[in-house]
Amino acid sequence: MKKTKKIIIAASLISILVYAIGLLSGSLITSKLEGKIEKVNEDLTSIESDIAYLLVLSSSQNCDFLKLFSSEILNELSNIGKIVVDLEKANSNDDLYFSIVNKFFSTSIKAWILMKTIKEKCKGEKTPVLYFYSLNCEKCSIQGKILEELEN
């Protein structure tokens, strides 16, 4: 009887410990994701402002500056896209996350408009491409990688 009590107490303590570790690790992962989401939100806001500024400048035909700066914007937007994909893989699904995804897509569209404007007004060599993907789509991942390779 005493042995059974000791086993039950030990099993209870182990269960509580495992539960506490699960809560702690979940909390740490969530706070890390929230930090990434906040950073992405700030970056997207900055990029949107930059795009609006460049679209205004595009009327003055300052092509060298536009090409250089737009290239930096596209690199930063690409990096943010990778973070968004990582967040999707981590099953982040709160309102802030969806807000970030919507902002990312709208910023991508604005960047595409900017690149299209630069191509037309500055005789740019790059053809702007706007690509939307789906999760759990093996062909979509392959297509995305091909487009990244073509971009470089």
Backbone bond lengths (Angstrom), bond angles and torsions (degrees), N, CA, C in turn:
res aa  C-N    CA-C-N  psi(-1)  N-CA   C-N-CA  omega(-1)  CA-C   N-CA-C  phi
1 M - - - 1.436 - - 1.526 111.47 -
2 K 1.337 117.98 -42.44 1.460 121.44 179.44 1.521 110.33 -65.57
3 K 1.325 116.10 -36.98 1.470 120.34 178.90 1.521 110.60 -63.81
4 T 1.295 117.35 -41.50 1.458 122.25 179.80 1.520 110.76 -63.77
5 K 1.342 116.95 -41.99 1.455 121.60 178.06 1.530 110.51 -61.89
6 K 1.334 116.50 -43.78 1.462 120.86 179.82 1.525 110.56 -63.34
7 I 1.316 116.77 -40.01 1.476 120.94 179.50 1.524 109.99 -65.70
8 I 1.333 116.77 -42.26 1.469 120.55 179.65 1.530 110.22 -64.89
9 I 1.318 117.22 -43.42 1.471 121.10 178.92 1.528 110.13 -63.93
10 A 1.329 117.20 -44.41 1.468 120.96 179.45 1.531 110.39 -63.06
11 A 1.327 117.25 -43.89 1.464 120.89 179.49 1.526 110.34 -63.93
12 S 1.327 117.10 -38.75 1.472 120.70 178.39 1.523 110.83 -64.67
13 L 1.330 116.08 -44.77 1.466 120.09 179.71 1.533 111.14 -63.84
14 I 1.302 116.67 -41.40 1.469 120.69 178.27 1.520 110.24 -64.39
15 S 1.318 117.09 -41.69 1.470 121.16 178.86 1.526 110.98 -62.82
16 I 1.317 116.62 -43.56 1.471 120.80 178.56 1.520 110.00 -63.49
17 L 1.318 117.02 -41.98 1.456 121.13 179.26 1.528 111.44 -63.44
18 V 1.313 117.84 -45.15 1.469 121.97 179.07 1.531 109.75 -63.35
19 Y 1.324 117.30 -41.93 1.455 122.12 178.60 1.533 110.42 -61.32
20 A 1.326 116.72 -45.66 1.471 121.78 -179.74 1.531 110.66 -63.23
21 I 1.312 116.77 -41.67 1.468 120.38 177.92 1.524 110.53 -63.00
22 G 1.317 117.32 -40.56 1.466 121.59 177.43 1.516 111.95 -62.42
23 L 1.321 116.56 -44.12 1.469 120.42 177.70 1.519 111.23 -62.47
24 L 1.313 116.17 -44.92 1.465 120.59 -178.95 1.520 111.59 -63.70
25 S 1.332 117.38 -46.26 1.466 119.71 -179.35 1.528 110.85 -66.36
26 G 1.325 117.68 -38.61 1.460 120.53 176.89 1.514 111.84 -62.71
27 S 1.310 116.30 -40.37 1.464 121.38 178.37 1.527 111.21 -64.96
28 L 1.331 116.61 -41.91 1.466 120.42 179.20 1.522 111.46 -64.65
29 I 1.311 116.73 -43.46 1.473 121.00 179.38 1.523 110.19 -63.80
30 T 1.323 116.79 -43.28 1.468 120.88 179.84 1.522 111.38 -62.45
31 S 1.338 116.92 -44.08 1.464 118.67 -179.47 1.520 111.08 -66.94
32 K 1.321 117.73 -34.21 1.464 120.78 177.49 1.532 110.19 -65.91
33 L 1.342 117.26 -43.97 1.458 121.19 177.95 1.520 111.42 -63.92
34 E 1.331 117.30 -40.40 1.462 120.16 179.04 1.520 110.86 -63.28
35 G 1.337 116.80 -37.99 1.463 120.45 176.93 1.521 111.38 -63.18
36 K 1.334 116.34 -42.15 1.471 120.56 177.64 1.521 110.66 -63.52
37 I 1.328 116.54 -42.78 1.461 120.63 -178.27 1.526 110.29 -63.85
38 E 1.318 117.33 -43.17 1.470 120.14 179.07 1.525 110.96 -62.76
39 K 1.326 117.39 -41.36 1.475 121.30 178.76 1.528 110.31 -63.79
40 V 1.317 116.70 -43.70 1.466 120.93 179.05 1.522 109.87 -62.12
41 N 1.324 117.15 -41.69 1.458 120.96 179.12 1.531 110.77 -59.89
42 E 1.324 117.10 -45.15 1.465 121.23 178.45 1.530 110.58 -62.88
43 D 1.328 116.96 -44.16 1.462 120.81 -179.73 1.524 111.76 -62.60
44 L 1.327 116.22 -42.24 1.463 119.77 -179.66 1.528 111.29 -65.48
45 T 1.312 116.91 -38.61 1.464 120.29 177.18 1.520 110.17 -61.50
46 S 1.318 116.34 -43.18 1.463 121.13 178.58 1.526 111.44 -63.73
47 I 1.316 116.43 -43.75 1.465 120.85 -179.29 1.525 110.51 -64.09
48 E 1.323 116.71 -41.38 1.468 119.67 179.21 1.524 110.84 -60.22
49 S 1.324 116.58 -41.66 1.469 120.44 177.88 1.523 110.52 -63.67
50 D 1.320 116.11 -42.85 1.472 120.60 179.69 1.528 111.20 -62.06
51 I 1.320 116.16 -41.94 1.470 120.26 -179.62 1.525 110.13 -64.04
52 A 1.329 116.57 -44.06 1.468 119.82 179.46 1.529 109.60 -60.31
53 Y 1.318 116.67 -42.55 1.469 121.32 178.75 1.533 111.01 -62.55
54 L 1.309 116.19 -44.22 1.466 119.92 -178.75 1.526 111.74 -67.68
55 L 1.320 116.93 -35.30 1.464 118.86 177.28 1.525 110.99 -64.41
56 V 1.320 116.90 -35.52 1.464 120.36 175.57 1.527 109.52 -67.01
57 L 1.326 116.58 -42.96 1.469 120.92 -179.98 1.526 112.50 -65.95
58 S 1.324 116.43 -27.11 1.463 119.12 -174.64 1.524 111.88 -61.29
59 S 1.312 117.02 -22.06 1.462 118.80 178.70 1.525 111.58 -74.34
60 S 1.343 117.33 -19.59 1.467 119.76 -178.92 1.524 112.64 -91.96
61 Q 1.314 116.78 1.74 1.469 121.85 175.63 1.527 113.99 61.93
62 N 1.307 118.52 35.58 1.456 122.57 174.62 1.532 108.19 -86.64
63 C 1.309 115.60 69.13 1.463 122.12 -166.85 1.530 114.57 -66.13
64 D 1.324 117.88 -41.63 1.467 118.81 -178.54 1.526 110.90 -60.34
65 F 1.320 116.00 -44.93 1.464 120.37 178.84 1.526 110.80 -64.52
66 L 1.318 116.13 -44.54 1.457 120.22 -179.48 1.523 111.91 -59.72
67 K 1.316 116.11 -44.78 1.471 119.89 -179.37 1.528 111.02 -64.13
68 L 1.323 116.68 -44.13 1.462 120.65 -178.87 1.526 110.78 -64.16
69 F 1.310 116.43 -50.23 1.454 120.68 -175.87 1.525 111.72 -69.05
70 S 1.316 117.03 -37.84 1.469 119.42 179.33 1.525 110.69 -66.40
71 S 1.316 117.02 -32.38 1.461 120.77 176.88 1.528 110.55 -62.98
72 E 1.324 116.43 -41.80 1.467 120.52 177.99 1.533 110.65 -64.67
73 I 1.324 116.09 -40.61 1.467 120.34 178.99 1.526 110.19 -62.23
74 L 1.320 117.26 -43.97 1.464 120.36 -178.83 1.524 111.30 -64.79
75 N 1.338 117.62 -38.43 1.466 120.31 177.21 1.517 110.75 -62.87
76 E 1.328 116.17 -44.61 1.458 120.10 -179.52 1.528 110.65 -66.21
77 L 1.311 116.48 -40.60 1.463 120.72 178.60 1.531 110.88 -64.18
78 S 1.326 116.52 -37.87 1.464 121.09 177.07 1.530 110.90 -62.98
79 N 1.329 116.37 -43.55 1.464 120.13 178.31 1.527 111.35 -62.92
80 I 1.326 116.40 -40.37 1.462 120.24 178.31 1.527 109.51 -65.34
81 G 1.325 116.81 -38.12 1.467 120.42 177.34 1.518 111.75 -58.68
82 K 1.325 116.28 -39.14 1.466 120.08 178.47 1.530 110.86 -66.14
83 I 1.331 116.35 -37.44 1.467 119.96 177.87 1.523 109.81 -66.43
84 V 1.326 117.11 -41.32 1.466 120.99 178.49 1.530 109.82 -60.51
85 V 1.322 117.14 -42.11 1.469 120.46 178.25 1.528 109.96 -63.32
86 D 1.344 117.14 -42.24 1.460 120.13 177.80 1.532 111.25 -61.01
87 L 1.328 115.74 -40.84 1.462 119.37 178.74 1.527 110.70 -65.30
88 E 1.325 116.62 -37.18 1.466 119.90 177.49 1.519 110.32 -64.78
89 K 1.321 116.63 -40.98 1.463 119.98 179.34 1.523 111.25 -65.97
90 A 1.345 116.35 -27.37 1.465 120.78 178.47 1.525 111.26 -84.39
91 N 1.347 116.32 6.41 1.467 122.93 178.10 1.526 112.92 59.54
92 S 1.315 115.78 36.99 1.456 119.52 174.30 1.524 107.32 -72.61
93 N 1.316 117.46 127.09 1.459 118.64 -175.90 1.521 113.29 -144.84
94 D 1.320 117.71 32.48 1.457 118.92 177.26 1.536 110.45 -89.33
95 D 1.324 116.15 174.16 1.465 120.72 -176.41 1.524 112.18 -61.34
96 L 1.327 116.75 -39.37 1.469 120.19 179.68 1.523 110.56 -62.29
97 Y 1.316 117.19 -41.56 1.461 121.28 178.56 1.529 110.63 -60.75
98 F 1.334 117.24 -47.33 1.464 120.08 -179.39 1.525 111.34 -65.11
99 S 1.309 116.31 -33.29 1.460 120.35 175.31 1.523 110.36 -62.95
100 I 1.329 116.14 -42.14 1.469 121.38 179.00 1.521 110.11 -64.32
101 V 1.314 117.59 -44.70 1.469 120.98 -179.39 1.528 110.09 -61.10
102 N 1.329 117.25 -44.91 1.465 120.21 178.41 1.524 111.24 -62.13
103 K 1.322 115.93 -41.99 1.469 120.36 179.68 1.530 109.92 -66.49
104 F 1.327 116.95 -38.43 1.466 120.62 178.46 1.529 110.50 -61.75
105 F 1.323 116.64 -45.70 1.464 119.44 -179.34 1.526 111.56 -66.73
106 S 1.322 117.72 -41.36 1.466 118.82 179.27 1.528 110.53 -66.60
107 T 1.326 117.46 -36.58 1.466 120.68 177.31 1.525 110.17 -67.56
108 S 1.322 117.10 -36.62 1.467 120.70 176.88 1.524 110.84 -62.55
109 I 1.307 116.51 -39.37 1.468 120.45 178.44 1.527 109.93 -65.75
110 K 1.337 116.58 -42.77 1.465 120.02 178.12 1.523 110.96 -62.94
111 A 1.328 116.84 -39.58 1.473 120.23 177.89 1.528 110.13 -64.73
112 W 1.320 116.91 -38.21 1.464 120.53 177.22 1.528 110.60 -63.01
113 I 1.330 116.73 -42.79 1.468 120.76 177.69 1.528 109.91 -61.68
114 L 1.336 116.44 -42.38 1.467 120.58 178.06 1.523 110.56 -60.13
115 M 1.328 117.23 -47.40 1.469 120.66 -178.19 1.531 110.89 -65.37
116 K 1.306 116.22 -36.50 1.468 120.40 177.57 1.537 109.41 -64.67
117 T 1.323 116.61 -42.29 1.468 121.49 178.35 1.526 110.55 -63.06
118 I 1.323 116.69 -43.99 1.467 120.84 179.41 1.524 110.00 -63.67
119 K 1.320 116.37 -41.44 1.478 119.21 179.45 1.524 110.45 -60.92
120 E 1.322 116.74 -42.67 1.469 120.46 -177.72 1.529 112.44 -72.91
121 K 1.327 117.34 -46.10 1.467 120.52 -172.98 1.524 113.50 -86.04
122 C 1.317 116.08 -27.15 1.464 119.37 -174.99 1.524 112.21 -113.67
123 K 1.306 116.98 9.36 1.464 121.42 -179.41 1.529 110.75 54.74
124 G 1.345 115.43 47.94 1.458 120.62 179.47 1.522 111.63 -66.52
125 E 1.328 115.24 150.44 1.469 120.01 -178.10 1.522 111.88 -85.84
126 K 1.328 117.26 -27.00 1.464 120.66 -175.71 1.527 110.54 -80.82
127 T 1.320 114.49 138.69 1.459 120.29 174.46 1.524 107.59 -93.51
128 P 1.331 117.67 119.51 1.463 119.07 -178.98 1.526 111.57 -68.08
129 V 1.332 115.50 137.25 1.465 121.81 179.53 1.522 107.56 -130.28
130 L 1.309 115.73 132.11 1.458 121.54 175.74 1.518 106.75 -111.85
131 Y 1.323 116.21 119.75 1.460 121.06 -173.58 1.524 110.08 -123.03
132 F 1.309 116.80 123.65 1.455 122.77 173.38 1.523 107.70 -109.31
133 Y 1.290 116.26 143.79 1.453 120.46 -175.78 1.515 109.94 -125.85
134 S 1.312 114.99 171.99 1.462 121.49 176.07 1.527 108.42 -124.07
135 L 1.309 115.30 146.89 1.460 119.17 174.52 1.522 109.19 -72.85
136 N 1.297 115.79 157.92 1.464 122.04 178.74 1.523 111.26 57.46
137 C 1.300 116.04 39.30 1.460 121.79 -179.40 1.532 106.68 -131.23
138 E 1.313 116.10 100.66 1.460 120.43 -175.90 1.528 111.50 -61.49
139 K 1.318 117.74 -41.28 1.462 120.97 179.86 1.529 110.87 -64.83
140 C 1.329 116.86 -34.00 1.465 120.43 -179.43 1.525 110.38 -64.20
141 S 1.321 116.94 -41.17 1.466 120.81 178.49 1.525 110.61 -63.15
142 I 1.306 115.73 -42.76 1.471 120.44 179.43 1.525 110.09 -64.32
143 Q 1.331 117.01 -44.17 1.462 120.85 178.87 1.526 110.74 -61.78
144 G 1.326 116.73 -41.78 1.464 120.92 178.54 1.523 111.75 -60.91
145 K 1.342 116.75 -41.37 1.459 120.33 179.43 1.533 110.90 -66.88
146 I 1.318 116.35 -39.01 1.476 120.57 178.26 1.529 109.89 -62.80
147 L 1.338 116.44 -43.60 1.463 119.84 179.09 1.524 111.23 -64.18
148 E 1.336 117.58 -38.09 1.474 120.69 177.08 1.528 110.21 -62.99
149 E 1.330 116.96 -41.69 1.454 120.32 179.22 1.532 111.40 -65.09
150 L 1.322 116.89 -40.97 1.454 120.88 178.15 1.518 111.70 -64.97
151 E 1.325 116.12 -32.51 1.456 120.91 -179.70 1.519 111.02 -65.94
152 N 1.312 116.02 -36.75 1.481 120.16 -177.96 1.474 110.44 -85.52
